[in-house]
Structure formats: structure tokens, C-alpha cells
Amino acid sequence: MRLPDFFIVGHSKSGTTALYEMLRQHRQIFLPAAKEPWFFADELHERTPPRPEGIPGSLAEYAEWFAGAESGQRVGEASPQYLRSRTAAGNIARAIPDARIIAIFREPASFLHSLHLQFLQVNIETQGDFALALALEPSRREGHDLPRHTYWPTSLLYSEHTRYVEQLTRYLAVFPREQVHVIIYEDFRADNDGTVREIMRFLHVDDEAAVTQVQANPTVRARSQLLNEVVHAVGVGRGPISRTVKGSIKFITPQAMRRSAFHAVRERIVFAGPSEPDDQTIAELRVRLKPEVLAFSEYLQRDLVKLWGYDSVD
């Protein structure tokens, strides 16, 4: 079985898709066409969203994702949820102790705002007000006020996503420091090409290979959350009316055309450009997050307080 040599472990909305697409251009690297198998994150397997490629249920099924790799290529995968997962680091280390880990971290307040919009887009979240979604965390931690159809309820505990020291420590506890490469999202944005070539050197592949910069997975907002939920329900065939509509469309339309049409409807009708976060909400959030930023700066021995603008946060 061919298993990955390296893992892009996150975070979501922090350039993981762009990095994944850029590394796929390299002739010495193999990344599967389908992103995010989630195989090593045990806690994500209880309820999973419908997806055409499915979720690998065994190591043999997981290995099939990489069967197309050529001899000599470095094989990788990208599952941003592995960074939040409490089990993925240990599971990866036991299966592939020589694996190399690429972890991406972003300024936490802007990260959570983008993550909230992403969760609304994919129907994990239904509370459209960012401040109210954050305020619901204590109730949701007790199992209340959860969206009816969300498949990862623990992902709505927003503070769990920004425990950066704890997340990185899980990997450094089971992998040697030289096998873990930390990227700061703002560095990736400022010097996209230089950051990617640094990763190439970390992976021991030709760092002079030509790659094209990629803009991927842009943040969007739903024009109407109700419309988004209805379109999503039809797309997955949830509910008797949705199943009937989907069944009729399936009968008369080829699969590729159905998928293309579904995404076109969502992109053109359901979504628009992202809304700006409320200044007061972000300011209050940055006050709450400053202790984590201070701790992470000390942990990495880098001044993220200044880079991320927390030196002016009281």
C-alpha cells in the first residue's frame, strides 16, 4: 500500500487549498484529485457529509486514494481538520512515523470570521450573526441550540479552533521537530512563491520547479441562509420533496451535468462576496484571543503579537 509521505493539516480558510493546488503542479509530488479524506481524525467519522468520493473506512481504502502515484514521487494529502482533531496526530504517527507535517496558522479573529462564513456556506452553521454564533458556544457545548442537520456539531465550538499551542503540541509530542513545518498564513499571502519553495525544500523536492500561484476557496456569504439550506437539501436529497426533485433530475440529466448545474446555481444565485465583520465583535474577540496569541508567539519564538496587530489590544 502506498501511504502519504506528508500531510497538510490546516487550518481551514488559511490557504490550505491554494497550497494543495500549487503543490499538485510539481512533477515530483502526488496529491489525489479529491482533497480531505479525514481518515486519521477518528472523531469526524461519527457523521460525515455526503460526498461523491466517499470517506475511506479502512487503511486499504485510504491507500486507494494514492494508487495513482508514480515511483519516486512524494505523496501527500490535505485534511485541515487534522489540526483541530485530538486523535489525528497520534494516529498518523503510529501509521507513518516518518511523515512530514505542514501546519498553517492564521490570525485568529479573521480566521474565525472566515470560518463562520464557510460553515454557513456548507450548512454546518445556521446562525448568520457572527457575534451570536460565538455567544452560543456554552449552550452548544451542552448539546443545545445546534442546527438540525449539522454533521460536525463540535466544530461549532469556535474557541476550540484557536487553541494553537495545544494543537501544535499534539504534533510535536509524536514527531521530531524537524518533521514539522509551521507556516503563518500572512507570510504565505505576502510571499506566496517564497513560502511554497520553502515547503518544497522541506519535502526534499526540486525547489526550482515552475508552479503557478493559485487563488482557491474564496470566502463568500449566503445572500439568504434559507435559500442556501433549500438548495443544499435538494443537492443531497434530504426530505421527501427534495428526494423527489433530485430523483427526477437524476433520471433525465447526466451526473456531470447535474453536478455542474448545481454548483452554478449555488455560486451565481445563492452566494455573494463576503460581508465585513462587525468592528466591535472583532475588537472584543481579539481581547479574548490575545492570551493565546501571546502564548503561541512564545511557543514559536516569533513576534506574532506585532505581526497580527495584537500589540495595540488592551
N, C-alpha and C positions, 0 to 999 in steps of 0.2 A: 504494500500500500504506500502511495506517495502522500505524505502529510506536509503541512506548511513548514517552511524554514523561518518565517517571520509573520508577525501579527501587527496590524494597525488597530489599536484598541480604543481609540476615542479621543475626545468626546464627540457626540453628535453636534451638528451646527458649528463645527470647529475646523472645517477644511478636510475632513476625512475622505469625503467623496472625491474632491478635487485631487487630493494626493493619490488616492487609489487609481483614478483615471490617468494621471500623469505617469505613475509607475508602470501601468499596463502597457504603455508605449515602448518600454525598454525591452530590447530583444533578449536580454539575459534574465528577465523576470516573467513569471507566470502568475497572474491573478485571474480567478474564474470570472466569467461574464456576470454571474449573479453575486451580488455583494451581501454580506452579513448572514452567514449561516447560523450564528448564535450557538453553535454546538456545545461549546465548553461552559456556557453560563447556565447551570442547572435550573436556577430559579426562573428562567424565561420560558421553560418548557411546559409549565402548567397550562397556560393558554397562549396560543400563538395566532397571529393574524393569518388570514388566507393569503397564500402567495403561490404563483404558478410553479416555482422551483421546489416548493415544499421545504420541510425542515428535516435535516438528517437525524435519524433516530439511533444510529449505531456508528461506531468508528468506521466500519466498512462503507456505509452510506456516505459518511462525511468525506472519506478518501475519494469517492467518485467525483467530487467537485473538482479534484485536481488531476484527474486522469489524463487530461489533455496536455500536461506539462511535458516539455521535451527534456531529454537528458542534459544535465548541466545547468538548467535554469534554476534560479532561486524561486521558490514557491511561497506565496503568501495569501493571506485573507484579511479582510477588514470587517470587524464587528465592533462598532463603537460602544455597544452596551457592555463589552468585556471590562471596561474601566470601572463602571458602576457596580458590576457584579461582584458579589462576595465570594464566589466559587471559581470564577474563570481562571484567575492567576494560578491557583493551585492545580486545577485540572490540566491546564496547558503544561505546567512544569512537570507533572507526572508523566504525561504522554510524550512530550517533546522537550526534554531538559536543555537542549542546545538552542532552542528557539530564540529569536531576537524580537524584541518588543519595541514598538513605536507608539508612544503615548502623547496625545495632543491636549493641551490645556489652553483655555481662553479666559479672558477677563470675566469673572463670574456673573456680574449683573447683566451684562449684554448677552452672555451665554444663556442665562435663564429666560430672558425675554424672547430670544430666538427659539429656544426650546419650547416655550409655551405656545408660540405660533405654529411650530412644527407639530406639536401634539394636537392642536386644534385641526390642522390640515389633515392629519391621518386618523382623526376621531378617537384618539386616546383621551383627549380632554374635551369637555363641552363648555366649561366656564370661560367665556370670552374675555372677561375683565381680568387682566394680569394680576392686579392687586388682590382681587377676591380669590383668585386661584391660589395665590401664595397663602392667603389667610385661612384657606380651607385645610391646610396640611394637618393641624392637630386632629380635626374631625375625621379626615381621611385615614389618618394613622390608626384610628379606632374602627375603621371599616365603614364609616358613614359618608354621605354626600359624594359617592363615587358615580361616575357616568355608568349608565346601564350596560353598555356594550364594550367598555374598555377592556382590553385583553391584558394589560400590564398595570394593575392598579398601584403597585408600589412605585412605579415611575412617576406618579403624581405627587410624591413626597419630594418636592423640589430641592429642599436643603440637602438631601442625600446625594444629589448630583454634584455638589460643590465641596465635598469633603476631599479636597485634593491631596492633602498629606496622607490621609488614610488610604486613598485609592492607590497612590504610587507606592506606598509602603507595602501593600499586598504583593506587588510585583518584585520589589527589591528584597523581600523576605524569602523569595523562592528562586530568584535569578541573580547571577552575578551582575554587579553594576555595569560592566562593560557590555552586557547583553540588553541593556535597557536604554533607549534613546528618547529623551524628552524634547518635545517641540512646543514652543509657545506660539499660539495661533497668530498673534500680532507680528511676530517675526516672519512667519510664513506669508502673511499678507504683504509685508513690507519688502521682502526679498524672496519671492516665490522660487525663482530659479536657483538661487544660492542654497536655500533650505532643502530643496529636492536633491541637489547634488551632494549635500552633506549626508542625506539619507542613503544615497547610492553608495557612498564610501562606507557607511555603517553596515550596509548589506554586502559589501565586497563585490560590487559590480562596477562596470565601467562608468565613471562619473563624467565622462566627456560625451556620452551618448546624447543625441538630439531628442529633446522632449518639448512638447508644446504646452504652454500654460492653459489650464482648464478652469472655467468658471462652472461650478456644478452645485445642484441642490440649493437654489436661491431661496431665501426666506420670503414667504408670502403670507397674506392674510385672507381669510374667507370673507367674501362680500356678505354672505349670510350663513351663519352656522347651521341653521335649519336646512337650507338648501344643500350645504355640504354633506350633512348627515343623510339626507334623502338620496343624493347621488351615490354616496358611498354604500348605502344599503342596497340600492339597485345593483351596484357593481359586484357586491359579494353575495347577492341573492338572499338577503336577510328579510324575513317576514313573508307572509303568503302572497301579498301583492307584488313585492319585489321579486320573489322567486318566479311568479308567473310572467312578469315583464322580462326578466332575464332569460327565462326559458324560451319565450317567443323570439327574442332577439337571437339567441343561440341557434335556434332552428333555421333561421334564414340568413345568418351572417357568418362568414369565416372568422375563426378565432383571432387572427392577426388584425383584421379589420375592426372587430369588436373592441379589442384592447386599445387600438389607436384612437378609435372614436371616443371611447370612454375617457382617455386621458385628455383628448382635445376639449371635450366638454368641461372637464374639471379645470383645465388651465385657462380657457378663454371666458368661461361664464362664472365659475364658482370663485376663482381666486383673483386677487389684485395685489398691487405692491404692498410691502409691509407697512403697518402703522408705526408711528413713532411712540416709544414708551412714555408714560406719564413721568414728568421730571421729578415730582415728589416721591412717587413709588420707587424710582431708581435711586434717588438720594437716600431714602430710608433703607433700601435694600443694601446699598453699599456700606452704610454704617454697620448693619448686621454682619456683612461679609468681611469687613476689614480684619478681624482677628484671624480668619482663615488665610487671607492674603498675606498677613504678617508671618504666620507660621509657615506657609508654603515658600515665601521668599527666603526665610532662614533655612528651610529644608533643602532648597536648591542652591543656596548661597548665591542668589541673584536678586537684585533690587526690583522685584515686581511691583512693589508699593508705588514706586515712581513711574514705572512703565505703564501701569494700569490706572494711574491717577488717584491712588488712594492716599497720597501724601497730603492732600487737601481735605480729606474726610476726617471729621472730628468724631 
